[in-house]
Amino acid sequence: MSPVYPTLAGGVRDVDELRAWTLLLPAGAAFTHLTAAALRGWWLPLLPDYLPVFVALPNAVWRPRRKGLQVSRHTSEVAHGWLEGLPIADPAEVLLSATRHLGLLDLVVLCDSALHHRDVTIDQIRATSGLRRRGAPGLRTALPMLDGRSESPGETLLRLLHTTGQVRVEVQAPILDEHGQTVARADLRIAGTRRLVEYDGAHHRDARQYERDRARARQMQALGWVPYSYSATTVRRQPQLILRDADQALGRPDDPGRLDAWHPLIQDSAFTRTGMARLRGRLGLGRRDAR
């Protein structure tokens, strides 16, 4: 019997639309790819308008043909459960399906989210990446870059910017007081230093959150830590400034060449215009602005 997954808090915006699509689907079909990822509440890159509805179904059943529906065929039954009353492919299958179109950085964000939400384990992703299926090589490439301790897409981007730039970091680093008790956790800590690296997301602009952040920063500084925070814009458009700060913390010369591994990752992701255009091309959507 297929499992019934828990309902997501707050629901999903297009659940009613997806219920309408189910009237056209044969038995054994399940939502997958970015449709299923959105339904699960996973972190997504900026997505194009007019994104198709992604469905997987076994070869043995008839294939519905409708504009706006993208169907993938499977040689056997599609492993799936139920969410919001909708058939939804198993999490590892969803990741494998999305691998066919996403850039590597977008895929790592998606996998980190699935791990963070505890919808899938790293062993399940590893097992799925070993299948002789389209997308499996991309999933294998992403595996060493995954970390389910990340708490937002921005944290994942910051982590990968540092690691591809040859800066070792500790994820969700504990901050201890004079009694050895954990009083906070930092997004990242540059290994071997007292430098903390934090992602400054949009919610930090709230006045109350801003005051909490400042109080937290003062507490960290009083304990001998040096917190630095960066916005999404800085991560995407001025990564050299972030690595320059890291080099300064490590006491080594600034080397712009350490960005060589980062540039192709970010340029192939939907976090940039170039990457968005590539995603649209892979999906066959043509040229339109992202949402």
Secondary structure, DSSP 8 states (H G I E B T S, - for coil): ---B----TT--TTHHHHHHHHTT--TT-EE-HHHHHHHHT------BTT--EEEEEETTS-----TTEEEEEESS---EEEETTEEEE-HHHHHHHHHTTS-HHHHHHHHHHHHHTTSS-HHHHHHHHTSSSTTHHHHHHHGGG--TT--SHHHHHHHHHHHHTT--EEEEEEEE-TTS-EEEEEEEEETTSSEEEEE--GGGGSHHHHHHHHHHHHHHHHTT-EEEEE-HHHHHH-HHHHHHHHHHHHT----GGGGTTHHHHHHTSTTSHHHHHHHHHHHT--S--B-
